[in-house]
Amino acid sequence: MQEKQPSFSIKHWSDDDKPREKLLQKGTLALSDAELIAILIGSGSRSESAVELSKRILASVDNHLNELGRLSIKDLTKFKGIGEAKAVTIAAAMEIGRRRRGEAAQRISKINGSADAFELLLPQMGDLRHEEFWILYLNNANKVLLTSQISKGGLTGTLVDIRIIMKQALEVGAVGLILAHNHPSGTLRASEADIEVTQKIKSAAKALDIRVLDHLIITQQKYYSFADDNML
């Protein structure tokens, strides 16, 4: 007589262990990241539950939701049990989370330090797989007049046109600049090229009586500040 194989379906679990029922009874905070993702994908495969599949996906990114947000549809569909529809659902949820954080960041209108600049720029730059260079243009009260993407490049660098930066500064009447670019590699070390472009922009801005207040290197969760490290 063949032994009956155990069921991996969530419907056979107790209500306390079912993600949807658990959320209804105890609220969203009671659920783990894997359980929340399991609700998104709805089902696993014949060999594992939606929760186990979600745990496997999270383990591939060291259980970091920010890293999960960087996975493409193609990356997600490599997991057995994740088809295109489930991958799109996960990607959409990650984007909603990014936009929600972006809305909160937009309420920062005055920059009081490097942390404020980081929070304002992170939603635009944190998940990028290529480098981009951005500028915050400030008035004399350190209020943000304009947030502008100056350039975008590849995995290891981007070209910066200093003339564009100065032109925009004059157009909006900025007296202060905060420079920022991201490092997709996750390193928070300023390269020689980073230092050189900072000094070039600083020299050009000084001729127009505009100050470079900081230059941030941004990764998914952290940042490096030239000003905080007395590098300006």
WOLIN-V69722 format. One record per run of one state. SS is the DSSP state (@ for helix, = for strand, . for the rest). FROM is the first residue (numbers start at 0). TO is the last residue. If there is no record, write none. Layout:
# WOLIN-V69722
ss = <SS	SS>
from = <FROM	FROM>
to = <TO	TO>
This chain:
# WOLIN-V69722
ss = <.	@	.	@	.	@	.	@	.	@	.	@	.	@	.	@	.	@	.	=	.	@	.	=	.	=	.	@	.	=	.	@	.	=	.	=	.>
from = <0	9	12	14	17	18	26	27	30	32	41	49	59	64	68	72	76	83	106	109	110	113	125	131	138	142	152	161	172	175	182	191	207	210	218	222	225>
to = <8	11	13	16	17	25	26	29	31	40	48	58	63	67	71	75	82	105	108	109	112	124	130	137	141	151	160	171	174	181	190	206	209	217	221	224	231>
